[in-house]
Structures are given as C-alpha cells and as structure tokens.
C-alpha cells in the first residue's frame, strides 16, 4: 500500500515536471502578450519614456544601447539592470557599461508605473524592450511592434559583460563572430551598428585612432584629418573609458535616429575602430553603401533586426521571475553571485 502511494506521488511529480517543461518549450514571445493581464502596460511605458525624452533627449540612445547590452549578455533578461551584491559585481559595473550606460532611472519610473497598475505582471526585461522601441520612435520615427513575454533573469556578472559585449576596437572579423554567436548575421550587425547614429562615446574608446595608429603617434589614416584634429583638441591622449569627456558618434545628425551614420562612414567620419571596420570587408561595405543610399530601407531592416535581437536567449513560461524591483532579485536570500553559481550547475 505504501509502495503504491509512493509510486502515485512519484508519477504526479513526473507529470508536473513534464507539464512545466512543455510550458517552457512551447512558450514564446508574442505581440500583445499583456493585453489581458495588463492592457495598459505598453502605454504606461511609452508615456514614461516620452516624458523623460522631452526633458532629456539623450535617454533615447541610452535606452536603445541598454537593451542591446542586456541582450548580448545572458539574453534579453534584464540582467543589466541588477545591482551588484556583496562579493559580486554586476554587469552594470563592467567597463563597457560604466559610466556609459544611462537611463536606469527611466526604467525604474516605467516599472513603477506598471507595478502600480498590474503588480507582479510585467517583467523588467519587457519594460526595457518596450522603452528601447519607444526611444526609436521618438528619436527617428522608427516604429515597430515588440513581441513580449520575457521573464527576468536572476544572475548578473561583470565578467560576462566583458566577455560578451563587442569592444570599440574590434575589427570586422571579430564583429562578425561576436554577432554570429548571438545568431545575428553580418548584415544585421551592420544594420544594428546604425544605432550609433545617436548618442556619444567616451574619449577612451577611440583615442587609439588619434594618437596610436600603427603603434606610433600618427592619426589613423582612415579617419578624416580635419575630424581627427577636432577630436584631439577635445580628447587628451591619456583618456580612459571613465574619462567624462565625450564626442558624438554621428557628426552629421547626432540626435536623430537615421541613416546618416552610414553617410558619415563613407566620408571617413566614423568615430570608433569598430565603425571604420564596416568598410574594411567587401560584404560589410556593400551593406553600408546600401544603408547610406536608402534611408527607408535601413529603417525597415533596423526594425526587423531590433525585434530579432530582442529574442536572444529569452526566458519565458515559468523560467526566471517577474522582478518587483528591477535592481534586485525577488528572493530575500542569496546573492546574485550565488544564483549565478547555482544556475551553472
């Protein structure tokens, strides 16, 4: 009798496991995911982002970049939003993110608005994806729909940001490989690089082109001499990634999300080594030329690429959690590092 009861309990647990597995296997992102559970979610995020943008237009490149930096580390799970914990530095402390990423306060405000309307329903990862979409519309009238249903991760490690995010000094081969690891094509890499049409970069990210070309003091010959001179006046040779001085990534239309980034590349006005790298490979250069000559074509491709990027390694179904506060995991015990260790076992 006891054996029969034990077997029934075991079978029940097995069925529950299989059911939960099936939910996770078949769960997928979809447009309008919150239509029934939190119908005002996307509107609340949009209103928050619009108010912030009206006060400070730099939130647009900040949040678009934050979404990118989130998705390239552990997938689009909001891990970039987590704070460090004792004994562990989170992604936001990594050199590619600190101090360059900004707009965390906007995500906090949007999450707060959504939590007030629908507690425990909308993930921080989805709030970030919605906010990036809204920024694209505000900065360049580039509008697209975002499939949602992401769940929040519980791990954030500085080391993973360093190993996953493409460096500003990458060459074409390194860029292609980095994006391919995230299931993004070389064409999509060039298209997404167009986000550099807005925002700024810290001097330390590009002084290698101003003072150390070919191991000497010469300016990179692929950079406009006049532009290099302007940048040298602004950025000292000893600049680092934490040096507060910045320069616009797109000299032509630095506050508008458009195709002028590619026009600038063809005029040798690309700021970073990774920008210039897009002209060193024939296939990549052909994509640059197409984007420079067809603004509408680039915008269409950018929308598709942003949606695809937003699907990288997402958590869905019963995976992860819906964080109440985007800065910390819900559990009252355990650090982010501990969760990282348990997730790797």
C-alpha positions as CSV (number, residue, x, y, z in Angstrom):
1,X,0.0,0.0,0.0
2,X,2.8,2.4,1.0
3,X,4.6,1.4,-2.2
4,X,1.5,2.2,-4.3
5,X,1.1,5.6,-2.6
6,X,4.8,6.4,-3.2
7,X,4.5,5.4,-6.8
8,X,1.4,7.6,-7.3
9,X,3.2,10.6,-5.7
10,X,6.2,10.0,-7.9
11,X,4.0,9.8,-11.0
12,X,2.3,13.1,-10.0
13,X,5.6,14.8,-9.7
14,X,6.8,13.4,-13.0
15,X,3.6,14.7,-14.7
16,X,4.0,18.1,-13.1
17,X,7.6,18.3,-14.3
18,X,6.6,17.3,-17.8
19,X,3.9,19.9,-17.8
20,X,6.2,22.7,-16.7
21,X,8.8,21.6,-19.3
22,X,6.1,21.6,-22.0
23,X,5.1,25.1,-21.0
24,X,8.7,26.4,-21.3
25,X,9.3,24.5,-24.5
26,X,6.2,26.0,-26.3
27,X,6.2,29.4,-24.6
28,X,7.2,32.1,-27.0
29,X,7.2,35.9,-27.2
30,X,4.2,37.4,-28.9
31,X,2.8,40.8,-29.7
32,X,0.2,41.9,-27.2
33,X,1.3,39.4,-24.5
34,X,-0.1,41.6,-21.8
35,X,-3.4,42.5,-23.5
36,X,-5.4,40.5,-20.9
37,X,-3.2,40.7,-17.8
38,X,-2.0,44.3,-18.0
39,X,-3.6,46.1,-21.1
40,X,-2.1,49.5,-20.1
41,X,1.5,48.2,-19.8
42,X,2.9,49.4,-23.1
43,X,1.1,52.7,-22.9
44,X,2.4,53.3,-19.4
45,X,6.0,52.6,-20.5
46,X,5.6,54.8,-23.6
47,X,4.2,57.7,-21.6
48,X,7.1,57.5,-19.1
49,X,9.7,57.4,-21.8
50,X,8.1,60.2,-23.7
51,X,8.1,62.4,-20.6
52,X,11.8,61.6,-20.0
53,X,12.7,62.2,-23.6
54,X,11.0,65.6,-23.6
55,X,13.2,66.6,-20.7
56,X,16.4,64.9,-22.0
57,X,16.7,63.5,-25.5
58,X,19.9,61.6,-24.5
59,X,17.7,58.9,-22.9
60,X,17.0,57.6,-26.4
61,X,20.5,56.4,-27.3
62,X,20.9,55.4,-23.6
63,X,18.0,53.0,-23.5
64,X,18.5,51.6,-27.0
65,X,22.0,50.8,-26.1
66,X,21.0,49.4,-22.7
67,X,18.6,47.0,-24.4
68,X,21.4,45.9,-26.7
69,X,23.9,45.4,-23.8
70,X,21.2,43.5,-21.9
71,X,20.5,41.1,-24.8
72,X,24.1,40.3,-25.6
73,X,24.8,39.1,-22.0
74,X,22.6,36.1,-20.9
75,X,20.0,37.1,-23.4
76,X,17.3,39.7,-23.0
77,X,16.5,39.0,-19.3
78,X,17.0,42.4,-17.6
79,X,20.3,41.2,-16.1
80,X,21.9,44.6,-17.0
81,X,19.5,46.3,-14.5
82,X,20.6,44.3,-11.5
83,X,22.8,46.0,-8.9
84,X,26.0,44.5,-7.5
85,X,25.8,42.4,-4.3
86,X,28.4,41.8,-1.6
87,X,31.2,39.8,-3.2
88,X,29.9,40.2,-6.7
89,X,30.0,43.0,-9.3
90,X,27.1,43.0,-11.7
91,X,27.1,43.7,-15.4
92,X,26.4,47.4,-15.0
93,X,29.8,47.8,-13.2
94,X,31.7,46.4,-16.3
95,X,33.8,48.9,-18.3
96,X,31.6,48.7,-21.4
97,X,28.6,49.8,-19.2
98,X,30.0,52.0,-16.6
99,X,29.8,55.0,-16.9
100,X,28.5,54.9,-20.5
101,X,25.1,53.3,-19.9
102,X,22.4,55.7,-18.6
103,X,18.6,55.9,-18.3
104,X,18.2,53.4,-15.4
105,X,16.0,56.0,-13.7
106,X,13.6,56.0,-16.7
107,X,13.3,52.2,-16.5
108,X,12.6,52.5,-12.7
109,X,9.9,55.0,-13.3
110,X,8.3,52.9,-16.1
111,X,8.4,49.8,-14.0
112,X,6.9,51.7,-11.0
113,X,4.0,52.9,-13.2
114,X,3.4,49.4,-14.5
115,X,3.6,47.8,-11.0
116,X,1.0,50.3,-9.7
117,X,-1.4,49.2,-12.4
118,X,-0.6,45.5,-12.5
119,X,1.6,44.2,-9.6
120,X,3.9,41.3,-10.4
121,X,2.9,41.0,-14.0
122,X,5.3,42.8,-16.4
123,X,9.0,41.8,-16.4
124,X,11.8,44.4,-16.3
125,X,13.2,42.8,-19.4
126,X,9.9,43.6,-21.3
127,X,9.9,47.1,-19.8
128,X,13.4,47.7,-21.2
129,X,12.4,46.2,-24.6
130,X,9.3,48.5,-24.8
131,X,11.4,51.5,-23.7
132,X,14.0,50.9,-26.5
133,X,11.3,50.6,-29.0
134,X,9.7,53.9,-27.8
135,X,13.0,55.6,-28.0
136,X,13.5,54.6,-31.6
137,X,10.1,56.1,-32.4
138,X,10.8,59.3,-30.5
139,X,14.3,59.8,-31.9
140,X,13.7,58.9,-35.5
141,X,10.1,58.0,-36.1
142,X,11.3,54.4,-36.5
143,X,8.2,52.5,-35.1
144,X,7.8,48.7,-34.7
145,X,5.9,46.3,-32.6
146,X,7.7,44.4,-29.8
147,X,6.8,40.7,-29.1
148,X,6.8,40.3,-25.3
149,X,6.6,37.7,-22.6
150,X,10.2,37.8,-21.4
151,X,10.9,36.8,-17.9
152,X,13.7,38.3,-15.7
153,X,16.9,36.5,-15.0
154,X,18.4,36.3,-11.5
155,X,22.1,36.4,-12.5
156,X,24.3,39.4,-13.4
157,X,28.1,39.0,-13.6
158,X,30.6,41.7,-14.5
159,X,32.9,39.1,-16.2
160,X,30.1,38.1,-18.6
161,X,29.6,41.6,-19.8
162,X,33.4,41.9,-20.5
163,X,33.4,38.6,-22.5
164,X,30.2,39.1,-24.5
165,X,29.9,42.7,-25.5
166,X,31.7,43.8,-28.7
167,X,34.7,46.1,-28.0
168,X,35.0,49.5,-29.8
169,X,38.4,48.3,-31.0
170,X,37.0,45.2,-32.8
171,X,37.9,44.5,-36.4
172,X,35.4,43.2,-39.0
173,X,36.2,39.5,-38.3
174,X,35.7,40.0,-34.6
175,X,32.4,41.9,-35.1
176,X,31.0,39.2,-37.4
177,X,32.0,36.4,-35.0
178,X,30.6,38.3,-32.0
179,X,27.2,38.8,-33.6
180,X,27.1,35.3,-35.1
181,X,27.4,33.9,-31.6
182,X,24.1,35.6,-30.9
183,X,22.5,34.2,-34.1
184,X,22.8,37.6,-35.9
185,X,24.1,37.8,-39.4
186,X,26.8,40.1,-40.7
187,X,24.1,42.2,-42.4
188,X,22.2,42.5,-39.2
189,X,25.4,43.5,-37.4
190,X,25.9,46.4,-39.9
191,X,22.2,47.4,-39.6
192,X,22.3,47.4,-35.8
193,X,25.5,49.4,-35.8
194,X,23.3,52.1,-37.2
195,X,22.2,52.8,-33.7
196,X,25.5,54.8,-33.5
197,X,23.7,57.5,-35.4
198,X,22.6,58.8,-32.0
199,X,24.5,59.1,-28.7
200,X,28.1,59.7,-27.6
201,X,31.2,57.8,-26.8
202,X,33.8,58.4,-24.2
203,X,37.2,59.6,-25.4
204,X,39.0,56.5,-24.2
205,X,37.0,54.4,-26.6
206,X,38.6,56.0,-29.7
207,X,41.9,57.7,-28.7
208,X,43.7,54.7,-30.3
209,X,42.7,56.3,-33.6
210,X,44.0,59.7,-32.7
211,X,47.4,59.0,-31.2
212,X,48.5,55.4,-31.6
213,X,47.9,54.4,-35.2
214,X,50.3,51.7,-36.3
215,X,52.0,51.8,-32.9
216,X,53.1,55.4,-33.2
217,X,51.7,58.8,-32.6
218,X,50.2,59.2,-36.1
219,X,46.5,59.6,-36.7
220,X,44.6,56.7,-38.2
221,X,44.8,57.3,-41.9
222,X,41.3,56.1,-42.4
223,X,40.0,58.9,-40.2
224,X,39.3,62.4,-41.7
225,X,42.3,64.6,-40.8
226,X,40.2,67.6,-40.0
227,X,37.9,65.5,-37.8
228,X,40.8,63.9,-36.1
229,X,42.2,67.4,-35.3
230,X,38.9,68.4,-33.7
231,X,38.8,65.2,-31.7
232,X,42.4,65.7,-30.5
233,X,41.5,69.2,-29.2
234,X,38.7,67.5,-27.2
235,X,40.3,64.3,-26.1
236,X,43.8,64.0,-24.5
237,X,46.0,61.1,-25.3
238,X,45.7,59.7,-21.8
239,X,41.9,59.4,-21.9
240,X,40.3,56.3,-20.5
241,X,36.8,54.8,-20.7
242,X,36.0,56.6,-17.5
243,X,37.2,60.0,-18.7
244,X,34.0,62.1,-18.6
245,X,34.7,63.9,-21.9
246,X,32.6,62.5,-24.8
247,X,32.1,63.0,-28.5
248,X,29.1,62.4,-30.7
249,X,29.1,59.0,-32.5
250,X,27.5,60.6,-35.6
251,X,28.8,64.0,-36.5
252,X,26.1,64.7,-39.1
253,X,22.8,64.2,-37.2
254,X,23.8,63.3,-33.6
255,X,20.3,63.4,-32.2
256,X,18.3,61.8,-34.9
257,X,17.9,58.1,-35.5
258,X,18.5,57.9,-39.2
259,X,20.9,56.5,-41.8
260,X,23.4,59.4,-41.7
261,X,25.8,57.2,-39.6
262,X,26.5,55.3,-42.9
263,X,26.9,58.5,-44.9
264,X,29.4,59.7,-42.3
265,X,31.3,56.4,-42.6
266,X,31.8,56.9,-46.3
267,X,33.1,60.4,-45.5
268,X,35.7,58.9,-43.1
269,X,33.8,60.3,-40.1
270,X,33.4,57.0,-38.3
271,X,34.4,57.5,-34.6
272,X,35.3,54.0,-33.4
273,X,37.6,51.4,-34.8
274,X,34.5,49.1,-34.9
275,X,32.7,51.7,-37.0
276,X,35.6,52.0,-39.5
277,X,35.8,48.2,-39.6
278,X,32.5,48.1,-41.5
279,X,34.3,49.5,-44.6
280,X,37.2,47.0,-44.5
281,X,35.2,44.0,-45.6
282,X,33.6,44.0,-49.1
283,X,30.3,42.4,-47.9
284,X,30.0,44.8,-45.0
285,X,30.9,47.8,-47.1
286,X,28.2,46.8,-49.6
287,X,25.7,46.9,-46.7
288,X,27.0,50.3,-45.6
289,X,26.6,51.6,-49.1
290,X,23.0,50.3,-49.3
291,X,22.1,51.8,-46.0
292,X,23.6,55.1,-46.8
293,X,21.7,55.4,-50.1
294,X,18.3,54.0,-48.9
295,X,17.2,55.6,-45.6
296,X,13.8,53.9,-45.7
297,X,15.5,50.6,-46.5
298,X,17.8,50.9,-43.5
299,X,14.9,51.8,-41.2
300,X,12.9,48.7,-42.3
301,X,15.9,46.5,-41.7
302,X,16.6,48.1,-38.4
303,X,13.1,47.4,-37.1
304,X,13.5,43.7,-38.1
305,X,16.9,43.4,-36.5
306,X,15.8,45.0,-33.3
307,X,13.0,42.5,-33.0
308,X,15.3,39.6,-33.7
309,X,17.9,40.9,-31.2
310,X,15.2,41.2,-28.6
311,X,14.6,37.4,-28.9
312,X,18.1,36.4,-28.0
313,X,18.1,33.6,-25.3
314,X,14.9,34.9,-23.7
315,X,13.4,33.3,-20.6
316,X,9.7,32.5,-21.0
317,X,6.9,30.5,-19.4
318,X,7.9,29.5,-15.8
319,X,11.6,30.3,-16.3
320,X,13.2,33.2,-14.3
321,X,10.9,35.5,-12.5
322,X,9.0,38.8,-12.7
323,X,11.1,41.1,-10.6
324,X,9.2,43.5,-8.3
325,X,12.3,45.9,-8.3
326,X,14.5,45.8,-11.4
327,X,17.6,46.3,-9.3
328,X,17.3,43.2,-7.2
329,X,16.1,39.6,-7.5
330,X,12.9,38.8,-5.6
331,X,14.4,36.2,-3.2
332,X,15.2,37.6,0.2
333,X,18.2,35.2,0.5
334,X,21.2,34.6,-1.6
335,X,23.3,37.0,-3.7
336,X,23.4,37.4,-7.5
337,X,26.7,35.6,-7.5
338,X,25.1,32.6,-5.6
339,X,22.3,32.5,-8.1
340,X,25.0,32.5,-10.9
341,X,26.7,29.6,-9.4
342,X,23.5,27.6,-8.9
343,X,22.5,28.4,-12.5
344,X,25.7,26.9,-13.8
345,X,25.3,23.6,-12.0
